[in-house]
């Protein structure tokens, strides 16, 4: 059975050459079923509008894996308690600090979700992200009680900071299937 991967972009979207666009393409080539929707008003998002959009997408698509970037992490924190789902994996890449971003002020402050609705969760943060310092990332990781990958000088882990491809994201997602394949062979 093919895994269903939902990729959620942040403020302004994740158009090519952003790593999320390339991840969607790579996953499709590996026979994953992918949803990479464009949120409404992506340059001037409203939390309630994005939450309703996400809830409908999750209900319709029923993902096994969710990959969030930037503001999408915050959206997930706001929405996951309202979702009836249990993911295999959740990837939180480059979350932003809990202080108002003017273009997305309805998203702040954000809650620290107690149940992120996934069996396996990883957060990726950069040593020089302008939207969240490494110390803030470590504090968030500790509050969420999840694993973290620290990327050296990766900026906001987006196309502007030189990330057109993020092979570690593809590798991490694919690793689920290998574990399940091994289980089936035992």
DANOR-V764939 format. One record per backbone hydrogen bond with DSSP energy under -0.5 kcal/mol. NH is the residue of the N-H (numbers start at 1). CO is the residue of the C=O. If there is no record, write none. Layout:
# DANOR-V764939
nh=NH co=CO
nh=NH co=CO
This chain:
# DANOR-V764939
nh=5 co=3
nh=5 co=33
nh=6 co=4
nh=6 co=65
nh=7 co=5
nh=7 co=35
nh=8 co=6
nh=8 co=67
nh=9 co=7
nh=12 co=42
nh=13 co=10
nh=18 co=15
nh=19 co=163
nh=21 co=18
nh=22 co=18
nh=23 co=19
nh=24 co=20
nh=25 co=21
nh=26 co=22
nh=27 co=23
nh=28 co=24
nh=29 co=25
nh=30 co=26
nh=31 co=28
nh=32 co=27
nh=33 co=3
nh=34 co=32
nh=35 co=5
nh=39 co=37
nh=42 co=39
nh=44 co=41
nh=50 co=46
nh=51 co=47
nh=52 co=48
nh=53 co=49
nh=54 co=50
nh=55 co=51
nh=56 co=52
nh=57 co=53
nh=58 co=54
nh=59 co=55
nh=60 co=56
nh=61 co=57
nh=62 co=58
nh=64 co=4
nh=65 co=4
nh=66 co=89
nh=67 co=6
nh=68 co=66
nh=68 co=91
nh=69 co=8
nh=70 co=93
nh=72 co=69
nh=73 co=70
nh=74 co=70
nh=75 co=71
nh=76 co=72
nh=77 co=73
nh=78 co=74
nh=79 co=75
nh=80 co=76
nh=82 co=79
nh=83 co=80
nh=85 co=83
nh=87 co=117
nh=88 co=64
nh=89 co=64
nh=90 co=120
nh=91 co=66
nh=92 co=90
nh=92 co=122
nh=93 co=68
nh=93 co=91
nh=94 co=92
nh=94 co=124
nh=97 co=131
nh=99 co=97
nh=102 co=100
nh=104 co=101
nh=105 co=102
nh=107 co=104
nh=108 co=105
nh=113 co=111
nh=119 co=87
nh=120 co=88
nh=122 co=90
nh=123 co=147
nh=124 co=92
nh=125 co=149
nh=127 co=151
nh=129 co=126
nh=132 co=129
nh=137 co=133
nh=138 co=134
nh=139 co=135
nh=140 co=136
nh=141 co=137
nh=142 co=138
nh=143 co=139
nh=144 co=140
nh=145 co=141
nh=146 co=141
nh=147 co=121
nh=149 co=123
nh=150 co=148
nh=151 co=125
nh=151 co=149
nh=154 co=151
nh=157 co=154
nh=161 co=158
nh=162 co=159
nh=163 co=158
nh=164 co=162
nh=169 co=166
nh=170 co=166
nh=171 co=167
nh=172 co=168
nh=173 co=169
nh=174 co=170
nh=175 co=171
nh=176 co=172
nh=176 co=173
nh=177 co=173
nh=177 co=174
nh=178 co=174
nh=179 co=175
nh=180 co=176
nh=181 co=177
nh=182 co=178
nh=183 co=179
nh=184 co=180
nh=185 co=181
nh=186 co=182
nh=186 co=183
